[in-house]
């Protein structure tokens, strides 16, 4: 596998997993609002978020050794990951407020 293929594979792993996590966190909030079970989907989101974080760490390690070209695709992947992290952090507080 060449560097370009490795780069694209990592980026798409981050985008896919972080996008799944973000969707799960938002779904958990909606479930809590509807007084439905939200914990399983919150757990699924956390699992997907961890997968995205692992891929992101791999990208950072490759970049540190100059084995990965940085481009717009990785920037997009990091934006999705950052968005998922923000929603994850807020989802627990929002759910607590809904449950009061």
OpenMM code with the backbone's topology and positions (N, CA, C; nanometers):
from openmm import Vec3, app, unit

residues = "UNK UNK UNK UNK UNK UNK UNK UNK UNK UNK UNK UNK UNK UNK UNK UNK UNK UNK UNK UNK UNK UNK UNK UNK UNK UNK UNK UNK UNK UNK UNK UNK UNK UNK UNK UNK UNK UNK UNK UNK UNK UNK UNK UNK UNK UNK UNK UNK UNK UNK UNK UNK UNK UNK UNK UNK UNK UNK UNK UNK UNK UNK UNK UNK UNK UNK UNK UNK UNK UNK UNK UNK UNK UNK UNK UNK UNK UNK UNK UNK UNK UNK UNK UNK UNK UNK UNK UNK UNK UNK UNK UNK UNK UNK UNK UNK UNK UNK UNK UNK".split()
positions = [
    Vec3(0.0859, -0.1176, 0.0000),
    Vec3(0.0000, 0.0000, 0.0000),
    Vec3(0.0906, 0.1241, 0.0000),
    Vec3(0.0633, 0.2164, -0.0919),
    Vec3(0.1442, 0.3377, -0.0962),
    Vec3(0.0943, 0.4404, 0.0057),
    Vec3(0.1710, 0.5477, 0.0237),
    Vec3(0.1362, 0.6484, 0.1236),
    Vec3(0.0003, 0.7117, 0.0973),
    Vec3(-0.0323, 0.7347, -0.0275),
    Vec3(-0.1603, 0.7981, -0.0622),
    Vec3(-0.2768, 0.7079, -0.0200),
    Vec3(-0.2668, 0.5794, -0.0481),
    Vec3(-0.3724, 0.4851, -0.0093),
    Vec3(-0.3830, 0.4748, 0.1422),
    Vec3(-0.2677, 0.4724, 0.2113),
    Vec3(-0.2663, 0.4666, 0.3571),
    Vec3(-0.3332, 0.5924, 0.4144),
    Vec3(-0.2963, 0.7074, 0.3592),
    Vec3(-0.3526, 0.8370, 0.4014),
    Vec3(-0.5040, 0.8390, 0.3844),
    Vec3(-0.5517, 0.8011, 0.2674),
    Vec3(-0.6958, 0.8020, 0.2421),
    Vec3(-0.7688, 0.7024, 0.3301),
    Vec3(-0.7105, 0.5858, 0.3511),
    Vec3(-0.7737, 0.4846, 0.4362),
    Vec3(-0.7917, 0.5335, 0.5789),
    Vec3(-0.6886, 0.5950, 0.6329),
    Vec3(-0.6975, 0.6481, 0.7694),
    Vec3(-0.8024, 0.7578, 0.7770),
    Vec3(-0.8006, 0.8480, 0.6802),
    Vec3(-0.8973, 0.9585, 0.6810),
    Vec3(-1.0403, 0.9070, 0.6752),
    Vec3(-1.0661, 0.8120, 0.5891),
    Vec3(-1.2027, 0.7605, 0.5779),
    Vec3(-1.2440, 0.6800, 0.7009),
    Vec3(-1.1480, 0.6144, 0.7675),
    Vec3(-1.1800, 0.5473, 0.8944),
    Vec3(-1.2225, 0.6492, 0.9997),
    Vec3(-1.1505, 0.7607, 1.0064),
    Vec3(-1.1859, 0.8654, 1.1025),
    Vec3(-1.3237, 0.9213, 1.0693),
    Vec3(-1.3460, 0.9572, 0.9449),
    Vec3(-1.4736, 1.0168, 0.9038),
    Vec3(-1.5896, 0.9222, 0.9318),
    Vec3(-1.5747, 0.7970, 0.8966),
    Vec3(-1.6824, 0.7000, 0.9164),
    Vec3(-1.7136, 0.6784, 1.0633),
    Vec3(-1.6107, 0.6516, 1.1422),
    Vec3(-1.6327, 0.6234, 1.2844),
    Vec3(-1.6803, 0.7473, 1.3602),
    Vec3(-1.6211, 0.8621, 1.3317),
    Vec3(-1.6632, 0.9851, 1.4002),
    Vec3(-1.8047, 1.0247, 1.3592),
    Vec3(-1.8395, 1.0043, 1.2333),
    Vec3(-1.9759, 1.0327, 1.1884),
    Vec3(-2.0773, 0.9424, 1.2566),
    Vec3(-2.0429, 0.8161, 1.2711),
    Vec3(-2.1300, 0.7227, 1.3430),
    Vec3(-2.1451, 0.7653, 1.4880),
    Vec3(-2.0340, 0.8007, 1.5514),
    Vec3(-2.0379, 0.8438, 1.6917),
    Vec3(-2.1267, 0.9657, 1.7080),
    Vec3(-2.1085, 1.0632, 1.6226),
    Vec3(-2.1879, 1.1865, 1.6287),
    Vec3(-2.3367, 1.1554, 1.6165),
    Vec3(-2.3722, 1.0711, 1.5224),
    Vec3(-2.5127, 1.0327, 1.5037),
    Vec3(-2.5675, 0.9613, 1.6268),
    Vec3(-2.4875, 0.8721, 1.6845),
    Vec3(-2.5308, 0.7989, 1.8038),
    Vec3(-2.5536, 0.8943, 1.9216),
    Vec3(-2.4641, 0.9886, 1.9408),
    Vec3(-2.4795, 1.0823, 2.0521),
    Vec3(-2.6064, 1.1654, 2.0357),
    Vec3(-2.6327, 1.2102, 1.9140),
    Vec3(-2.7548, 1.2879, 1.8899),
    Vec3(-2.8798, 1.2005, 1.9076),
    Vec3(-2.8697, 1.0754, 1.8649),
    Vec3(-2.9816, 0.9820, 1.8826),
    Vec3(-3.0073, 0.9562, 2.0316),
    Vec3(-2.9021, 0.9470, 2.1099),
    Vec3(-2.9174, 0.9258, 2.2545),
    Vec3(-2.9893, 1.0437, 2.3190),
    Vec3(-2.9557, 1.1640, 2.2769),
    Vec3(-3.0246, 1.2823, 2.3297),
    Vec3(-3.1728, 1.2774, 2.2949),
    Vec3(-3.2043, 1.2435, 2.1719),
    Vec3(-3.3453, 1.2353, 2.1301),
    Vec3(-3.4191, 1.1260, 2.2069),
    Vec3(-3.3526, 1.0133, 2.2304),
    Vec3(-3.4145, 0.9050, 2.3073),
    Vec3(-3.4444, 0.9509, 2.4494),
    Vec3(-3.3500, 1.0217, 2.5094),
    Vec3(-3.3710, 1.0718, 2.6454),
    Vec3(-3.4871, 1.1709, 2.6484),
    Vec3(-3.4943, 1.2574, 2.5480),
    Vec3(-3.6052, 1.3530, 2.5409),
    Vec3(-3.7398, 1.2816, 2.5329),
    Vec3(-3.7420, 1.1689, 2.4638),
    Vec3(-3.8652, 1.0916, 2.4470),
    Vec3(-3.8872, 0.9929, 2.5616),
    Vec3(-3.8024, 1.0022, 2.6649),
    Vec3(-3.8096, 0.9135, 2.7807),
    Vec3(-3.7947, 0.7665, 2.7405),
    Vec3(-3.7054, 0.7410, 2.6450),
    Vec3(-3.6753, 0.6056, 2.5990),
    Vec3(-3.5336, 0.5695, 2.6425),
    Vec3(-3.4990, 0.4418, 2.6280),
    Vec3(-3.3665, 0.3928, 2.6649),
    Vec3(-3.2616, 0.4570, 2.5733),
    Vec3(-3.1644, 0.5212, 2.6318),
    Vec3(-3.0614, 0.5913, 2.5556),
    Vec3(-2.9214, 0.5343, 2.5770),
    Vec3(-2.9002, 0.4603, 2.6850),
    Vec3(-2.7658, 0.4146, 2.7196),
    Vec3(-2.7018, 0.3253, 2.6126),
    Vec3(-2.7745, 0.2299, 2.5528),
    Vec3(-2.7095, 0.1467, 2.4506),
    Vec3(-2.6559, 0.2269, 2.3314),
    Vec3(-2.7319, 0.3240, 2.2860),
    Vec3(-2.6860, 0.4032, 2.1712),
    Vec3(-2.5733, 0.4983, 2.2133),
    Vec3(-2.5748, 0.5427, 2.3370),
    Vec3(-2.4652, 0.6241, 2.3895),
    Vec3(-2.3374, 0.5395, 2.3958),
    Vec3(-2.3505, 0.4144, 2.4409),
    Vec3(-2.2355, 0.3231, 2.4442),
    Vec3(-2.1824, 0.2956, 2.3034),
    Vec3(-2.2734, 0.2777, 2.2080),
    Vec3(-2.2333, 0.2555, 2.0687),
    Vec3(-2.1557, 0.3765, 2.0164),
    Vec3(-2.2039, 0.4953, 2.0508),
    Vec3(-2.1345, 0.6170, 2.0099),
    Vec3(-1.9949, 0.6251, 2.0691),
    Vec3(-1.9821, 0.5894, 2.1954),
    Vec3(-1.8505, 0.5917, 2.2602),
    Vec3(-1.7548, 0.4918, 2.1967),
    Vec3(-1.8075, 0.3765, 2.1589),
    Vec3(-1.7251, 0.2754, 2.0934),
    Vec3(-1.6764, 0.3257, 1.9562),
    Vec3(-1.7666, 0.3840, 1.8796),
    Vec3(-1.7294, 0.4385, 1.7489),
    Vec3(-1.6302, 0.5535, 1.7649),
    Vec3(-1.6507, 0.6363, 1.8679),
    Vec3(-1.5600, 0.7478, 1.8924),
    Vec3(-1.4194, 0.6970, 1.9221),
    Vec3(-1.4090, 0.5896, 1.9987),
    Vec3(-1.2778, 0.5324, 2.0292),
    Vec3(-1.2083, 0.4824, 1.9023),
    Vec3(-1.2868, 0.4227, 1.8107),
    Vec3(-1.2289, 0.3778, 1.6829),
    Vec3(-1.1759, 0.4960, 1.6027),
    Vec3(-1.2508, 0.6047, 1.6016),
    Vec3(-1.2059, 0.7250, 1.5306),
    Vec3(-1.0796, 0.7809, 1.5943),
    Vec3(-1.0749, 0.7801, 1.7261),
    Vec3(-0.9584, 0.8310, 1.7983),
    Vec3(-0.8352, 0.7463, 1.7704),
    Vec3(-0.8529, 0.6140, 1.7629),
    Vec3(-0.7402, 0.5254, 1.7312),
    Vec3(-0.6847, 0.5560, 1.5925),
    Vec3(-0.7732, 0.5754, 1.4953),
    Vec3(-0.7286, 0.6067, 1.3596),
    Vec3(-0.6601, 0.7435, 1.3561),
    Vec3(-0.7130, 0.8371, 1.4320),
    Vec3(-0.6531, 0.9704, 1.4374),
    Vec3(-0.5131, 0.9638, 1.4977),
    Vec3(-0.4966, 0.8860, 1.6027),
    Vec3(-0.3649, 0.8685, 1.6642),
    Vec3(-0.2672, 0.8084, 1.5639),
    Vec3(-0.3154, 0.7124, 1.4859),
    Vec3(-0.2321, 0.6520, 1.3824),
    Vec3(-0.1876, 0.7574, 1.2811),
    Vec3(-0.2797, 0.8451, 1.2426),
    Vec3(-0.2451, 0.9524, 1.1484),
    Vec3(-0.1400, 1.0456, 1.2076),
    Vec3(-0.1566, 1.0799, 1.3350),
    Vec3(-0.0603, 1.1687, 1.3999),
    Vec3(0.0778, 1.1042, 1.4081),
    Vec3(0.0823, 0.9747, 1.4354),
    Vec3(0.2104, 0.9045, 1.4430),
    Vec3(0.2780, 0.9010, 1.3064),
    Vec3(0.2000, 0.8761, 1.2020),
    Vec3(0.2572, 0.8745, 1.0678),
    Vec3(0.3055, 1.0139, 1.0279),
    Vec3(0.2303, 1.1163, 1.0675),
    Vec3(0.2713, 1.2531, 1.0366),
    Vec3(0.4004, 1.2888, 1.1095),
    Vec3(0.4132, 1.2432, 1.2342),
    Vec3(0.5327, 1.2738, 1.3127),
    Vec3(0.6582, 1.2152, 1.2491),
    Vec3(0.6444, 1.1036, 1.1811),
    Vec3(0.7585, 1.0412, 1.1139),
    Vec3(0.7655, 1.0805, 0.9671),
    Vec3(0.6820, 1.1753, 0.9289),
    Vec3(0.6752, 1.2273, 0.7923),
    Vec3(0.6408, 1.1195, 0.6904),
    Vec3(0.5603, 1.0218, 0.7337),
    Vec3(0.5156, 0.9155, 0.6445),
    Vec3(0.3734, 0.9379, 0.5948),
    Vec3(0.3182, 1.0547, 0.6215),
    Vec3(0.1801, 1.0822, 0.5831),
    Vec3(0.1701, 1.2258, 0.5358),
    Vec3(0.1181, 1.2427, 0.4156),
    Vec3(0.0973, 1.3779, 0.3646),
    Vec3(-0.0295, 1.4345, 0.4265),
    Vec3(-0.0221, 1.5594, 0.4687),
    Vec3(-0.1382, 1.6263, 0.5262),
    Vec3(-0.2108, 1.6981, 0.4128),
    Vec3(-0.3396, 1.6842, 0.4114),
    Vec3(-0.4180, 1.7489, 0.3087),
    Vec3(-0.5570, 1.7797, 0.3579),
    Vec3(-0.6390, 1.8286, 0.2693),
    Vec3(-0.7747, 1.8689, 0.3034),
    Vec3(-0.8561, 1.7527, 0.3590),
    Vec3(-0.8344, 1.6321, 0.3122),
    Vec3(-0.9107, 1.5173, 0.3594),
    Vec3(-0.8884, 1.4928, 0.5087),
    Vec3(-0.7647, 1.5027, 0.5555),
    Vec3(-0.7370, 1.4830, 0.6976),
    Vec3(-0.7952, 1.5977, 0.7800),
    Vec3(-0.7898, 1.7173, 0.7273),
    Vec3(-0.8500, 1.8306, 0.7972),
    Vec3(-0.9996, 1.8072, 0.8135),
    Vec3(-1.0652, 1.7593, 0.7092),
    Vec3(-1.2083, 1.7275, 0.7169),
    Vec3(-1.2330, 1.6180, 0.8205),
    Vec3(-1.1501, 1.5150, 0.8193),
    Vec3(-1.1645, 1.4054, 0.9160),
    Vec3(-1.1519, 1.4572, 1.0589),
    Vec3(-1.0553, 1.5442, 1.0824),
    Vec3(-1.0368, 1.5987, 1.2163),
    Vec3(-1.1535, 1.6880, 1.2581),
    Vec3(-1.2125, 1.7570, 1.1631),
    Vec3(-1.3297, 1.8397, 1.1932),
    Vec3(-1.4468, 1.7529, 1.2368),
    Vec3(-1.4693, 1.6423, 1.1677),
    Vec3(-1.5764, 1.5497, 1.2046),
    Vec3(-1.5492, 1.4914, 1.3424),
    Vec3(-1.4255, 1.4531, 1.3688),
    Vec3(-1.3882, 1.3977, 1.4985),
    Vec3(-1.4089, 1.5002, 1.6102),
    Vec3(-1.3684, 1.6219, 1.5861),
    Vec3(-1.3850, 1.7279, 1.6859),
    Vec3(-1.5320, 1.7548, 1.7137),
    Vec3(-1.6128, 1.7548, 1.6102),
    Vec3(-1.7567, 1.7749, 1.6258),
    Vec3(-1.8182, 1.6628, 1.7086),
    Vec3(-1.7786, 1.5396, 1.6800),
    Vec3(-1.8297, 1.4251, 1.7560),
    Vec3(-1.7882, 1.4348, 1.9024),
    Vec3(-1.6664, 1.4799, 1.9269),
    Vec3(-1.6190, 1.4930, 2.0646),
    Vec3(-1.7015, 1.5973, 2.1406),
    Vec3(-1.7302, 1.7087, 2.0768),
    Vec3(-1.8101, 1.8130, 2.1405),
    Vec3(-1.9499, 1.7630, 2.1724),
    Vec3(-2.0121, 1.6957, 2.0771),
    Vec3(-2.1470, 1.6435, 2.0998),
    Vec3(-2.1450, 1.5360, 2.2071),
    Vec3(-2.0424, 1.4518, 2.2070),
    Vec3(-2.0302, 1.3488, 2.3117),
    Vec3(-2.0253, 1.4137, 2.4489),
    Vec3(-1.9410, 1.5150, 2.4624),
    Vec3(-1.9251, 1.5804, 2.5920),
    Vec3(-2.0544, 1.6491, 2.6362),
    Vec3(-2.1237, 1.7100, 2.5434),
    Vec3(-2.2489, 1.7784, 2.5769),
    Vec3(-2.3656, 1.6826, 2.5980),
    Vec3(-2.3634, 1.5676, 2.5330),
    Vec3(-2.4775, 1.4761, 2.5394),
    Vec3(-2.5055, 1.4292, 2.6822),
    Vec3(-2.4021, 1.4019, 2.7590),
    Vec3(-2.4238, 1.3570, 2.8966),
    Vec3(-2.4913, 1.4650, 2.9807),
    Vec3(-2.4478, 1.5889, 2.9647),
    Vec3(-2.5086, 1.6994, 3.0386),
    Vec3(-2.6518, 1.7229, 2.9922),
    Vec3(-2.6734, 1.7211, 2.8632),
    Vec3(-2.8084, 1.7421, 2.8101),
    Vec3(-2.9033, 1.6332, 2.8591),
    Vec3(-2.8571, 1.5090, 2.8569),
    Vec3(-2.9404, 1.3975, 2.9037),
    Vec3(-2.9700, 1.4122, 3.0518),
    Vec3(-2.8717, 1.4530, 3.1309),
    Vec3(-2.8964, 1.4760, 3.2745),
    Vec3(-3.0028, 1.5816, 3.2946),
    Vec3(-2.9967, 1.6895, 3.2198),
    Vec3(-3.0960, 1.7961, 3.2313),
    Vec3(-3.2343, 1.7483, 3.1906),
    Vec3(-3.2412, 1.6671, 3.0873),
    Vec3(-3.3694, 1.6137, 3.0416),
    Vec3(-3.4298, 1.5237, 3.1481),
    Vec3(-3.3468, 1.4449, 3.2151),
    Vec3(-3.3943, 1.3475, 3.3124),
    Vec3(-3.4370, 1.4111, 3.4439),
    Vec3(-3.4036, 1.5356, 3.4705),
    Vec3(-3.4427, 1.6016, 3.5958),
    Vec3(-3.5886, 1.6396, 3.5952),
] * unit.nanometer
topology = app.Topology()
chain = topology.addChain("A")
for resn in residues:
    res = topology.addResidue(resn, chain)
    for name in ("N", "CA", "C"):
        topology.addAtom(name, app.Element.getBySymbol(name[0]), res)
